[in-house]
Amino acid sequence: MRNLDKPMTNRELVDAAIELAGEFYAMQGYTHRAGFKYWESPHPQEQLVFEMACRAFEVIRGSDVMDAVADLEDEE
């Protein structure tokens, strides 16, 4: 389990959000694909589970996952 007080890098934050979205997705009977970019998907359920993961990180850690995604995409 991660230490909630330890800052996460953008990569760690995005990866953790993808994993959490995958957990939400699996709870609905779908199959999670590791590293899948849910935010790029046209599928409404895939978008929703990623939005849920983003919200969870915002509430629990005060972290903005989409800012981290944008920063990582700028680096590419």
C-alpha distances in whole Angstrom, upper triangle without the diagonal:
4,7,9,12,12,14,13,16,18,17,13,14,16,14,11,14,16,13,13,17,17,15,18,21,20,20,24,25,25,23,20,21,19,19,22,23,23,25,28,28,32,30,30,27,25,26,25,21,20,22,20,17,18,19,16,15,18,18,14,14,18,17,20,19,23,23,21,22,26,25,24,27,29,28,29
4,6,9,8,10,10,13,15,14,11,11,14,13,10,13,15,13,13,17,18,17,19,21,21,22,25,26,26,24,21,22,19,19,21,22,22,24,27,28,31,30,29,27,25,25,24,21,20,21,19,16,17,18,15,13,16,16,12,11,15,14,17,16,20,21,18,20,23,22,21,25,26,25,27
4,5,6,9,10,13,16,16,13,13,16,16,13,15,18,17,16,20,21,20,22,24,25,25,28,30,29,28,25,25,22,22,25,25,25,26,29,30,33,33,32,29,27,27,26,23,22,23,21,18,18,19,16,13,16,16,12,11,14,14,17,17,21,21,19,21,24,23,23,26,27,26,28
4,6,8,9,13,15,16,13,12,15,15,12,14,17,16,15,18,20,19,20,23,24,24,27,29,28,28,25,25,23,22,24,24,24,24,27,29,32,31,30,28,26,25,24,22,20,20,18,16,15,16,13,10,12,12,8,7,10,11,15,15,19,19,17,20,22,21,22,25,26,26,28
4,6,9,13,15,17,14,13,17,18,15,17,20,20,19,22,24,23,24,27,28,28,31,33,32,31,28,28,26,25,27,26,26,26,30,31,34,34,33,31,29,28,27,25,23,23,21,19,18,18,16,13,14,14,11,8,11,12,15,17,20,19,18,21,23,22,22,26,26,26,28
4,6,10,13,14,11,11,15,16,14,16,19,18,18,21,23,23,24,27,28,28,31,33,32,30,27,27,24,23,25,25,25,25,28,30,33,33,32,31,28,28,27,25,22,23,22,19,18,19,17,14,15,16,13,10,12,12,15,16,19,18,16,19,21,19,20,23,24,23,25
4,7,10,12,9,9,13,14,13,15,18,18,18,20,22,22,24,26,27,28,30,32,31,30,26,26,23,21,23,22,23,23,26,28,31,31,31,29,27,26,26,23,21,21,21,17,16,17,16,12,13,15,13,9,11,10,12,13,16,15,13,16,18,16,16,20,21,20,22
4,6,8,6,6,9,10,10,12,14,15,15,17,19,20,21,23,25,26,28,30,28,26,23,22,19,17,20,19,20,20,22,25,28,28,28,27,24,23,23,21,18,19,19,15,14,16,15,11,13,15,13,10,11,9,11,11,14,13,10,13,15,14,13,17,18,17,19
4,5,5,6,9,10,10,12,14,15,16,18,20,21,23,24,26,27,29,30,28,27,23,22,19,16,19,17,19,19,21,24,27,28,28,27,24,23,24,22,18,19,20,17,15,18,17,13,15,18,16,13,14,11,12,11,13,12,8,11,13,11,10,14,15,13,16
4,6,5,6,8,10,11,12,14,15,16,18,20,21,22,24,26,27,29,26,25,21,20,17,14,16,14,16,15,17,20,24,25,25,24,21,20,21,19,16,17,18,15,13,16,16,12,14,17,16,13,13,10,10,8,10,8,5,7,9,7,7,11,12,11,13
4,5,5,6,8,10,11,12,14,15,16,18,20,21,22,24,26,27,24,23,19,17,14,11,14,13,15,15,17,19,23,24,24,23,20,19,21,19,15,17,18,15,14,17,17,14,16,19,18,15,16,13,12,10,11,11,7,8,11,9,7,11,13,11,12
4,6,5,6,9,10,10,12,14,15,16,18,20,21,23,25,26,24,22,18,17,14,12,14,14,16,16,18,21,24,24,25,23,20,20,21,18,15,17,17,14,13,16,15,12,15,17,15,13,15,12,12,10,13,13,9,11,14,13,11,14,16,15,16
4,5,5,6,9,10,10,12,14,15,16,18,20,21,23,25,23,21,18,17,15,12,14,13,14,14,17,19,22,22,22,21,18,17,18,15,12,14,14,11,10,13,12,8,11,14,12,10,11,8,9,7,10,10,7,9,12,11,11,14,16,15,17
4,5,5,6,9,10,10,12,14,15,16,18,20,21,23,20,19,15,14,12,9,11,9,11,11,13,15,19,19,19,18,15,14,16,14,10,12,13,10,9,13,12,10,12,15,15,13,14,10,10,6,8,10,7,6,10,10,9,11,14,14,15
4,5,5,6,9,10,10,13,14,15,16,19,20,21,19,17,13,12,9,7,9,10,11,12,15,16,20,20,20,19,15,16,17,14,11,14,14,11,11,15,14,12,15,17,16,15,16,13,13,10,12,13,10,10,14,14,11,14,16,16,16
4,5,5,6,9,10,11,12,14,15,17,19,20,18,17,13,13,11,10,12,12,12,14,17,18,21,20,20,18,16,16,16,13,11,13,13,9,10,13,11,9,13,15,13,12,14,12,12,10,12,14,11,12,16,16,14,17,19,19,19
4,5,5,6,8,10,10,12,14,15,17,19,17,16,13,13,11,10,11,10,10,11,14,15,18,17,17,15,12,12,12,10,7,9,9,6,6,10,9,8,11,13,12,12,13,10,10,7,10,12,10,10,14,15,14,16,19,19,19
4,5,5,6,9,10,10,12,14,15,17,14,13,9,9,8,7,7,7,7,9,12,12,16,15,16,14,10,11,12,9,7,10,11,8,9,12,12,11,14,16,16,16,17,14,13,10,11,14,12,11,15,16,14,15,19,19,18
4,5,5,6,9,10,10,12,15,15,14,12,8,9,7,8,9,10,10,13,15,15,19,17,18,15,12,14,14,10,9,13,12,9,11,14,12,12,15,17,16,16,18,16,16,13,15,17,15,14,18,19,17,18,22,22,21
4,5,5,6,9,10,11,13,15,13,13,10,12,11,11,12,12,11,13,16,16,19,17,17,14,12,13,12,8,8,10,9,6,9,11,9,10,13,14,13,14,16,14,14,12,14,17,15,15,19,20,19,20,23,23,24
4,5,5,6,9,10,11,13,11,11,8,10,10,10,10,10,8,10,13,13,15,13,13,10,8,9,9,5,5,8,7,5,8,11,10,11,14,15,15,16,17,15,15,12,13,17,16,14,18,20,18,19,22,23,23
4,5,5,6,9,10,11,9,8,5,7,8,9,9,10,9,12,14,13,16,14,14,11,9,11,11,8,8,12,11,9,12,14,13,14,17,18,18,19,21,18,18,15,16,20,18,17,20,22,20,21,24,24,24
4,5,5,6,9,10,9,9,7,10,11,13,12,14,12,15,18,17,19,16,16,13,11,13,12,9,10,13,11,9,13,14,13,14,17,18,17,18,20,19,19,17,19,22,20,19,23,24,23,24,27,27,27
4,5,5,7,9,9,10,9,12,13,14,13,14,12,14,17,15,17,14,13,10,9,11,9,6,8,10,8,8,12,13,11,14,16,16,16,18,20,19,19,16,18,21,20,19,23,25,23,24,27,28,28
4,5,5,7,6,7,6,10,12,13,11,13,10,13,15,13,15,12,11,8,7,10,9,6,9,11,10,10,14,15,14,16,19,20,20,21,23,21,20,18,19,22,21,19,23,25,23,24,27,28,27
4,5,5,5,6,6,10,12,14,13,15,13,16,18,16,18,15,15,11,11,14,13,10,12,15,13,13,17,18,17,19,21,22,21,23,25,23,23,20,22,25,24,22,26,28,26,26,30,30,29
4,5,7,9,10,14,15,18,16,18,15,18,20,18,20,16,15,12,12,15,13,10,13,15,13,13,17,17,16,18,21,21,20,23,25,24,24,21,23,26,25,24,27,29,28,29,32,33,32
4,6,9,10,14,16,18,16,18,15,18,19,17,17,14,13,9,11,13,11,10,13,15,13,14,18,18,17,20,22,22,23,25,26,25,25,22,23,27,26,25,28,30,29,29,32,33,32
4,7,9,13,16,18,16,18,16,19,20,17,18,15,15,11,12,15,14,12,15,18,16,17,20,21,20,23,25,25,25,27,29,28,27,24,25,29,28,26,29,32,30,30,34,34,33
4,6,10,13,15,13,15,13,16,17,14,15,12,13,9,9,13,13,11,14,16,16,16,19,20,20,22,24,25,25,27,28,26,26,23,23,27,26,23,27,29,27,27,30,31,30
4,7,10,12,11,14,13,16,17,14,16,13,15,12,11,14,15,12,14,17,17,16,19,21,21,22,25,26,26,27,28,26,25,22,23,26,25,22,26,28,25,25,29,29,28
4,6,9,8,11,10,14,15,13,16,13,15,12,10,13,14,11,12,15,15,14,17,19,18,19,22,23,23,24,25,23,22,19,20,23,21,19,22,24,22,22,26,26,24
4,6,5,9,10,13,14,12,15,14,16,14,11,14,16,13,13,17,17,15,18,21,20,20,23,25,24,25,26,23,22,19,19,22,20,18,21,23,20,20,24,23,22
4,6,9,10,14,14,14,18,17,18,16,13,15,17,14,13,17,17,15,17,20,19,19,22,24,23,23,24,21,21,17,18,21,18,16,20,21,18,18,22,21,20
4,6,9,11,12,13,16,16,18,17,13,14,16,14,12,16,17,14,15,19,18,17,20,23,22,21,23,19,18,15,15,18,15,13,16,17,14,14,18,17,16
4,6,9,9,9,13,12,15,13,10,11,14,12,10,14,15,13,15,18,18,18,20,23,23,22,23,20,19,15,15,18,16,13,16,18,15,15,18,18,17
4,5,6,7,11,12,13,13,9,9,12,11,9,12,14,12,13,16,17,17,19,21,22,21,21,18,16,12,12,14,13,10,12,15,12,12,15,16,15
4,5,5,9,9,10,9,6,6,9,8,6,9,11,10,11,14,15,15,17,20,20,20,21,18,16,12,11,15,14,11,14,17,15,14,18,19,18
4,6,8,10,10,11,8,6,9,9,6,8,11,11,10,13,15,15,16,19,20,20,19,16,14,11,9,12,12,9,11,14,13,12,16,17,17
4,7,9,11,12,9,8,12,12,10,12,15,15,14,17,19,19,20,23,24,23,23,20,17,14,12,15,15,11,12,15,14,12,15,17,16
4,5,8,9,6,6,10,11,10,12,15,15,15,18,20,20,21,24,25,25,25,22,19,16,14,18,18,14,16,19,18,16,19,21,19
4,6,9,8,7,11,12,12,13,16,17,17,19,21,22,23,25,27,27,27,24,21,19,17,20,21,17,18,22,21,19,22,24,22
4,6,5,6,9,10,11,12,14,16,17,19,20,22,23,25,26,27,27,25,22,19,18,22,22,19,20,24,23,21,24,26,24
4,5,5,6,9,10,10,12,14,15,16,18,20,21,22,24,25,25,23,21,18,17,21,22,19,21,24,23,22,25,27,26
4,5,5,6,9,10,10,12,14,15,16,19,20,21,22,24,24,22,20,18,18,21,22,19,22,25,24,23,26,28,27
4,5,5,6,9,10,11,12,14,16,17,19,20,21,22,23,20,18,16,15,19,19,16,19,21,20,20,23,24,23
4,6,5,6,9,10,11,12,14,16,16,18,20,21,20,18,16,13,12,16,17,14,16,19,19,18,21,23,22
4,5,5,6,9,10,10,12,14,15,16,18,20,19,18,16,14,14,17,18,16,18,21,21,21,24,26,25
4,5,5,6,9,10,10,13,14,15,16,18,18,17,15,13,14,17,17,16,18,21,20,20,24,25,25
4,5,5,6,9,10,11,12,14,15,16,16,14,12,10,10,14,14,12,15,17,17,17,20,21,21
4,5,5,6,9,10,10,12,14,15,15,13,11,9,9,13,14,13,15,18,18,18,21,23,23
4,5,5,6,9,10,11,12,14,14,13,12,11,12,15,16,15,18,20,20,21,24,25,25
4,5,5,6,9,10,11,12,12,11,11,9,11,14,13,13,16,18,18,19,22,23,23
4,5,5,6,9,10,10,10,8,7,6,7,10,11,11,13,15,16,17,19,21,21
4,5,5,6,8,10,9,9,8,9,10,13,14,14,16,18,19,20,22,24,25
4,5,5,6,8,9,9,10,10,12,15,15,16,18,20,20,22,24,25,26
4,6,5,5,6,6,7,7,11,12,12,13,16,17,17,19,21,22,24
4,6,6,4,5,6,8,10,11,12,14,16,17,18,20,21,23,24
4,6,6,8,10,11,14,15,16,18,20,20,22,24,25,26,28
4,6,8,11,12,15,16,16,18,21,21,22,24,26,26,28
4,5,9,10,14,14,13,16,18,18,19,22,23,24,26
4,7,10,12,12,12,15,17,17,19,21,22,23,25
4,6,9,9,9,12,13,13,15,17,18,19,21
4,6,5,7,9,10,11,13,15,16,17,19
4,5,5,6,9,10,11,12,14,15,17
4,5,5,6,9,10,10,12,14,15
4,5,5,6,9,10,11,13,15
4,5,5,6,9,10,11,13
4,5,5,6,9,10,11
4,5,5,6,9,10
4,5,5,6,9
4,5,5,7
4,5,5
4,6
4
